[in-house]
């Protein structure tokens, strides 16, 4: 019995082992290579590059100076000028200095009756007529013709000059290097302006003297001087395609400012010392990008915001107006504002405005030196008229008396006074007119209200900017920059 039980157990064990081997999965057999299905490769998805529109926006002023003197003749008369300030789009130079600008005269206003009467009293029967112009085409140096739709800013059409603050002289100070770089930047800006003006035809002294004498005649032609500058505002944007915005470029925008940096900007907020108040807001926009070597720090279109620090209107006794502004923040396009310390270093102003910038960035109007010459001339004419009644000249001829009376009339009432002095044989009349003329000249040159400091909208400025001590490092959001720049 025991042997039969052992045999039964052995048989059951063998059956279990056979069942276990029967349940193992079969070994897979590889098919030939030609019969296998290919494994799809791993494809790395690369995002398309961010692009920005290289566009000069609507409202951008193009500074155009006439390259030759123009004699005013008729409506439709052509004008030729040169672009004297570079035009940028974001970080690209799209219209360089020296590009040709083509335009024409659109209308010529006739002087009003009052203006004609005033001119006649001043011995001028052809008073200056106000003209309106427009520019319709820009010709780049490579020969490309770019049609433009512009409106010339009201008040432009003057000969401009570049006024900068005097250099600061400090020794053994922490700011010395920064100030040296600021001075170098100012000198470079002045040199660029001088180079732009050098491309235009400069009249000689003899030519200017001839034009001055011609302007004193009762009847004379009207000329538009060479180097007269117009601000042509774009009515439509100018597109110059697109460019790729790299990550490195996006991360550099709004970063730390280079030491002693000077930015070129245009004033958005018009200012005048006559009505500006302390703490009034002021805004300007960068007209050119700021680079630190090859690193783009601030693109064109970045904004400066600040306030009026001081404003004093002009007063009587020829005390001129004063204006001081500062900028406290700079904002890249849709970037993070950063605190700055910024002062006015230079400004473009009309030549007859006589604007002076002091070492601290304040602006003040100055009186023209010619007032001493005109006052001396007027006093001399009055003395000639009065001298005819002296005992030493009692026996003078009638012609001499007439010349004295004419001199007094010229000092008082110009051509009308000369005619009265000759026609009316009364020495008291000539002396009275001479005294009146001298008194009026002294009053207008030394006793009336002084000049105001006037910065119209789009006034070109050079602004020295420095990093604020409390500024914390911040990197702008590149997506915001892409969006603001027209990225796709």
C-alpha positions in Angstrom: 0.0 0.0 0.0 2.7 2.3 0.9 4.4 1.9 -2.5 1.2 2.5 -4.3 0.7 5.8 -2.4 4.3 6.9 -3.2 3.7 6.2 -6.9 0.4 8.3 -6.8 2.2 11.3 -5.2 5.0 11.0 -7.8 2.5 11.0 -10.6 0.6 14.0 -9.3 3.9 15.9 -9.0 4.9 15.1 -12.6 1.4 16.3 -13.8 1.9 19.7 -12.0 5.3 20.2 -13.5 4.0 19.5 -17.0 1.1 22.0 -16.5 3.5 24.7 -15.2 5.7 24.3 -18.3 2.7 24.4 -20.6 1.5 27.8 -19.2 4.9 29.7 -20.0 4.5 32.2 -22.9 6.2 31.3 -26.2 9.5 32.9 -27.1 8.8 35.7 -29.7 10.3 35.2 -33.1 11.7 38.3 -34.8 10.6 38.9 -38.4 13.0 39.9 -41.1 13.9 43.6 -41.3 11.9 44.2 -44.4 8.7 42.9 -42.8 9.0 45.0 -39.6 7.0 48.3 -39.0 9.4 51.3 -38.7 9.5 53.1 -35.3 8.5 56.8 -35.7 11.4 59.2 -34.9 11.2 61.7 -32.0 10.6 65.1 -33.5 11.7 68.2 -31.5 9.1 71.0 -31.8 10.9 74.3 -32.4 8.9 77.5 -31.8 8.9 80.0 -34.6 11.1 83.0 -34.1 9.5 86.1 -32.6 9.3 88.9 -35.1 8.9 92.6 -34.7 7.7 95.2 -37.2 10.3 97.6 -38.3 7.9 100.5 -38.6 8.1 104.3 -38.1 4.8 105.1 -36.4 2.3 107.8 -37.4 3.1 111.2 -36.0 6.9 110.7 -36.1 8.6 114.0 -37.0 11.2 114.1 -39.8 13.6 117.0 -39.4 14.2 118.5 -42.9 16.5 121.4 -43.6 16.5 123.3 -47.0 19.8 122.8 -48.7 19.7 126.0 -50.7 18.2 129.5 -50.3 14.7 129.7 -52.0 13.2 132.9 -53.4 9.5 132.8 -52.8 7.6 133.0 -56.1 4.4 130.9 -56.3 2.3 128.1 -54.9 3.5 124.7 -56.1 7.2 125.8 -56.1 9.4 122.9 -55.4 11.6 122.6 -52.3 14.7 120.4 -51.8 16.0 119.5 -48.4 18.0 117.1 -46.5 17.1 114.9 -43.5 19.3 116.3 -40.7 18.3 113.9 -37.9 18.4 110.1 -38.3 15.1 108.1 -38.2 15.1 104.8 -36.3 12.5 102.0 -36.0 13.0 100.1 -32.8 16.8 99.5 -33.1 17.3 99.9 -36.9 18.4 103.0 -38.7 15.9 103.4 -41.6 16.4 107.0 -42.8 20.0 108.2 -42.4 21.1 111.8 -42.2 21.7 113.3 -45.6 18.7 111.6 -47.3 17.1 113.9 -49.8 13.6 115.2 -49.1 11.3 116.6 -51.9 8.4 118.9 -51.2 6.6 122.0 -52.4 4.8 125.1 -51.3 1.1 124.5 -50.8 -0.1 128.0 -50.0 1.0 131.6 -49.5 -1.0 133.8 -47.1 -1.6 137.4 -47.9 -0.7 139.9 -45.2 -3.6 141.4 -43.3 -4.5 145.1 -43.6 -3.1 145.8 -40.1 0.2 144.0 -41.0 0.5 146.1 -44.2 -0.1 149.3 -42.2 2.5 148.3 -39.6 4.9 147.5 -42.4 4.4 150.8 -44.1 5.1 152.7 -40.9 8.3 150.6 -40.7 9.2 151.5 -44.3 8.4 148.0 -45.5 5.8 147.8 -48.3 6.4 144.0 -48.9 5.9 142.5 -45.4 6.8 138.8 -45.0 4.1 136.4 -46.2 3.4 133.2 -44.3 3.8 130.0 -46.3 2.7 126.4 -45.9 4.7 123.5 -47.2 4.6 119.8 -47.4 7.1 117.0 -48.2 6.0 114.1 -50.2 9.1 111.9 -50.9 12.3 110.7 -49.2 15.2 109.6 -51.4 17.6 107.3 -49.5 21.3 107.2 -50.2 21.0 103.9 -52.0 18.6 105.4 -54.5 15.3 104.1 -53.1 12.4 106.5 -53.3 9.9 106.4 -50.4 6.7 108.3 -50.7 5.6 110.0 -47.5 2.4 111.7 -46.4 3.4 114.6 -44.1 2.0 117.7 -42.4 4.6 120.3 -41.4 4.3 121.2 -37.8 3.0 124.7 -37.0 5.7 127.0 -35.9 8.5 125.2 -37.7 10.4 126.7 -40.6 13.1 128.4 -38.6 16.9 128.3 -38.5 17.8 126.1 -35.5 20.9 126.0 -33.4 22.2 123.4 -31.0 22.6 124.7 -27.4 24.4 122.5 -24.8 25.3 122.9 -21.2 28.9 123.7 -20.3 31.2 120.9 -19.3 31.5 120.2 -15.6 35.0 120.2 -14.1 35.4 118.1 -11.0 38.6 116.5 -9.9 39.1 113.3 -7.9 35.4 112.5 -7.6 33.5 109.3 -8.1 31.5 111.0 -10.9 34.5 112.0 -13.0 34.3 109.1 -15.4 30.6 109.4 -15.9 30.9 113.1 -16.5 33.7 112.5 -19.0 31.5 110.1 -20.9 28.6 112.5 -20.8 30.7 115.3 -22.1 32.0 113.0 -24.9 28.4 112.0 -25.8 27.4 115.7 -25.9 30.4 116.6 -28.1 29.5 113.7 -30.4 25.9 114.9 -30.7 27.1 118.4 -31.5 29.5 117.1 -34.1 26.7 115.1 -35.7 24.5 118.2 -35.9 27.4 120.2 -37.4 28.1 117.5 -39.9 24.5 117.5 -40.9 24.5 121.2 -41.4 27.8 121.1 -43.3 26.0 119.2 -46.1 23.9 122.2 -46.7 24.9 125.3 -48.7 26.2 127.9 -46.3 25.9 131.5 -47.6 29.0 133.7 -47.2 29.2 136.9 -45.2 29.0 139.0 -48.3 25.8 137.2 -49.3 24.3 137.6 -45.9 25.2 141.3 -45.9 23.5 141.8 -49.3 20.3 140.1 -48.1 20.3 142.3 -45.0 20.6 145.5 -47.1 18.0 144.2 -49.5 15.6 143.5 -46.6 15.9 147.2 -45.5 14.5 148.5 -48.8 10.8 149.5 -48.9 10.1 146.9 -51.7 12.1 143.7 -51.7 11.6 140.0 -52.6 11.1 137.4 -49.9 13.6 134.5 -49.4 13.5 131.3 -47.4 17.1 131.0 -46.0 19.2 127.9 -46.5 19.2 125.7 -43.4 15.6 126.6 -42.5 14.4 123.5 -40.7 10.9 122.0 -41.0 9.3 119.3 -38.9 7.3 117.0 -41.2 5.0 114.8 -39.2 4.1 111.5 -40.7 0.3 111.1 -41.4 0.8 107.4 -42.2 3.3 104.9 -40.8 6.3 103.8 -42.8 7.0 100.0 -42.9 10.5 98.6 -43.5 9.6 94.9 -43.1 10.3 92.7 -40.0 13.2 91.5 -38.1 13.8 88.7 -35.6 13.8 89.5 -31.9 16.4 87.2 -30.3 16.1 86.1 -26.7 19.4 87.8 -25.9 18.1 91.1 -27.3 14.9 90.9 -25.3 16.7 90.2 -22.1 19.1 93.1 -22.6 16.3 95.7 -23.0 15.6 97.6 -19.8 18.9 96.3 -18.2 21.5 98.4 -16.5 22.3 101.7 -18.1 25.8 102.4 -19.3 27.8 104.9 -17.3 27.4 108.5 -18.4 24.7 107.6 -21.0 23.1 110.4 -23.0 19.8 109.6 -24.9 18.3 111.5 -27.8 14.7 112.3 -27.3 11.8 114.4 -28.4 9.5 116.3 -26.0 5.9 115.0 -25.9 4.7 117.7 -23.5 5.0 121.2 -24.8 6.5 123.6 -22.2 6.8 127.3 -21.7 8.1 129.3 -18.7 5.1 131.6 -19.0 2.6 129.0 -17.6 4.5 125.9 -16.4 4.2 125.1 -12.7 6.4 123.2 -10.3 5.6 119.4 -10.4 3.8 119.6 -13.7 4.2 116.2 -15.5 6.7 116.1 -18.4 7.1 113.3 -20.9 9.6 112.6 -23.7 10.1 109.7 -26.1 13.5 108.3 -27.4 14.0 109.2 -31.0 17.1 107.0 -31.2 18.0 103.7 -29.5 20.6 103.5 -26.7 23.4 100.9 -27.1 26.1 99.8 -24.7 28.6 98.7 -27.3 26.5 96.2 -29.4 24.0 95.6 -26.6 20.6 97.2 -27.1 19.6 98.8 -23.8 16.7 101.0 -24.8 14.9 100.9 -28.2 13.5 103.8 -30.1 10.1 104.6 -28.6 11.1 104.1 -25.0 9.5 106.9 -22.8 10.9 109.2 -20.2 8.6 110.6 -17.5 9.4 113.5 -15.1 8.3 116.8 -13.7 9.0 120.5 -13.8 11.4 121.4 -11.0 11.3 125.2 -11.5 9.5 127.7 -13.7 9.8 131.4 -13.6 8.0 133.6 -16.1 9.6 136.5 -17.8 9.2 139.9 -16.0 9.7 143.5 -16.9 13.1 145.2 -17.1 14.1 142.4 -19.5 14.2 139.7 -16.9 13.9 136.5 -18.9 12.0 133.3 -18.1 13.7 130.2 -16.7 12.7 126.6 -16.9 14.2 123.5 -15.2 12.9 119.9 -15.8 14.0 116.5 -14.6 13.2 112.9 -15.6 12.7 110.2 -13.0 11.6 107.1 -14.8 12.4 105.5 -18.1 10.1 102.9 -19.6 10.9 100.5 -22.5 8.0 99.5 -24.8 5.7 97.6 -22.4 8.7 96.9 -20.1 9.3 97.5 -16.4 9.9 101.1 -15.4 13.2 101.9 -13.8 14.2 104.8 -11.7 16.8 107.2 -13.3 18.4 110.5 -12.5 18.2 112.5 -15.7 19.0 116.1 -16.6 18.8 118.2 -19.8 22.2 118.4 -21.5 21.4 120.0 -24.9 18.4 121.2 -26.8 17.6 122.4 -30.4 16.0 125.8 -30.4 15.3 128.6 -32.9 18.3 130.7 -33.5 16.5 133.9 -32.5 15.1 132.3 -29.3 18.6 132.7 -27.6 18.1 129.7 -25.3 21.0 128.9 -22.9 21.5 125.7 -20.9 23.3 125.9 -17.6 25.5 123.3 -16.0 22.7 121.9 -14.0 20.3 121.4 -16.9 18.2 124.6 -16.5 17.1 126.6 -19.5 17.1 130.4 -19.7 16.3 132.8 -22.5 19.0 135.4 -23.1 18.8 138.9 -24.6 20.4 139.4 -28.1 23.5 141.5 -28.2 22.2 143.4 -31.1 20.0 145.4 -28.8 23.0 147.6 -27.9 23.7 148.3 -31.5 20.1 149.3 -32.3 19.9 151.4 -29.2 23.1 153.2 -30.0 21.9 153.9 -33.5 18.6 155.3 -32.3 20.3 157.5 -29.8 22.7 158.7 -32.5 19.8 159.7 -34.8 18.1 161.5 -32.0 21.3 163.4 -31.3 21.6 164.4 -34.9 18.1 165.8 -34.8 18.7 167.8 -31.6 22.1 169.1 -32.6 20.6 171.2 -35.4 19.3 173.8 -32.9 22.6 174.4 -31.2 24.2 177.8 -31.4 27.2 176.4 -33.2 25.0 175.2 -36.0 22.6 178.2 -36.2 24.0 179.2 -39.6 23.6 175.7 -41.2 22.0 175.5 -44.6 18.5 174.4 -45.2 19.8 171.2 -46.5 21.6 170.5 -43.3 18.5 171.2 -41.3 16.5 168.9 -43.5 19.0 166.1 -43.0 18.8 166.5 -39.2 15.0 166.4 -39.3 15.1 163.4 -41.6 17.5 161.6 -39.1 15.1 162.3 -36.3 12.2 161.0 -38.4 14.1 157.9 -39.3 14.7 157.1 -35.7 11.0 157.6 -34.8 8.9 156.6 -37.7 11.2 155.1 -40.4 10.1 156.1 -43.9 7.1 158.1 -42.8 9.3 160.0 -40.4 11.9 160.7 -43.0 9.2 162.2 -45.4 7.8 164.3 -42.6 11.2 165.5 -41.5 12.0 166.7 -45.0 8.6 168.2 -45.8 7.9 170.0 -42.6 10.5 172.7 -42.0 10.2 172.7 -38.3 13.2 171.6 -36.3 11.1 170.8 -33.2 9.3 168.1 -35.2 12.5 166.3 -36.1 13.8 166.5 -32.6 10.5 165.2 -31.2 10.5 162.3 -33.6 14.1 161.5 -32.7 13.5 161.6 -29.0 10.4 159.4 -29.4 12.3 156.8 -31.5 15.2 156.7 -29.0 12.8 156.4 -26.1 10.9 153.6 -27.8 14.1 151.7 -28.6 15.4 152.0 -25.0 12.1 150.9 -23.6 11.7 147.9 -25.9 15.3 146.8 -25.4 15.8 147.3 -21.7 12.5 147.9 -19.9 9.8 145.7 -21.4 9.0 142.1 -20.4 11.8 139.7 -21.1 11.8 136.5 -23.3 10.1 133.3 -22.3 11.7 129.8 -22.6 9.5 128.0 -25.1 9.9 124.2 -25.8 7.2 123.2 -28.4 6.1 119.7 -28.9 8.7 117.5 -30.6 11.6 119.7 -29.4 14.8 117.6 -29.9 16.7 117.1 -26.6 19.8 115.3 -25.4 19.2 114.0 -21.9 21.9 112.6 -19.6 20.6 109.5 -17.7 22.1 107.7 -14.8 21.0 104.6 -12.8 19.1 105.5 -9.6 20.8 104.2 -6.5 17.7 102.4 -5.2 16.9 100.8 -8.5 16.5 97.0 -8.3 17.5 94.8 -11.2 14.6 93.7 -13.3 14.3 92.0 -16.6 11.3 92.9 -18.8 8.9 90.3 -20.0 10.0 89.5 -23.5 6.5 88.5 -24.5 5.2 92.0 -23.7 8.0 93.5 -25.7 7.2 91.2 -28.7 3.5 92.2 -28.4 4.2 95.9 -28.3 6.6 95.8 -31.2 4.1 94.0 -33.4 5.4 90.5 -32.9 3.6 87.5 -34.5 
